[in-house]
Amino acid sequence: MPYKEREIEKKYHSIGEVAQMFKVAPSLIRYWEGEFDIIRPKKDRKGNRRYTKVDIQKIKYIYHLVKEKGYTLQGAQEVIKAGKEQGFDKVQAVQKLQEIRDFLINIRDEFNAKSGS
């Protein structure tokens, strides 16, 4: 099996990169930052926001509640306050399962390509 290089993961992401991940405007991310206490990105000397992987996971949880489940901002805030860790853990688990599924599909496709030729 050939050697695969590990993907280099960035430690910090800009607000533009985070907004692009979720296909939303950067202003929405800034707005959510003001509405939800769980989003607190670090800021550099210039005042630019720098989001860590944990911040992005929290934004993903908020995105899931507001955009996918249809909660209002107030409703999402109540869900987060009521069971902050439970919902956050579920979203992380689903994300990890999706990554594993994609990995297995990739292996299957490579196997089928090699056995078919």
Sequence and secondary structure as in RCSB ss.txt:
>XXXX:A:sequence
MPYKEREIEKKYHSIGEVAQMFKVAPSLIRYWEGEFDIIRPKKDRKGNRRYTKVDIQKIKYIYHLVKEKGYTLQG
AQEVIKAGKEQGFDKVQAVQKLQEIRDFLINIRDEFNAKSGS
>XXXX:A:secstr
          S B HHHHHHHHTS HHHHHHHHHH TT   EE TT  EEB HHHHHHHHHHHIIIIIS   HHH
HHHHHHHSHHHHHHHHHHHHHHHHHHHHHHHHHHHHHHHHH 
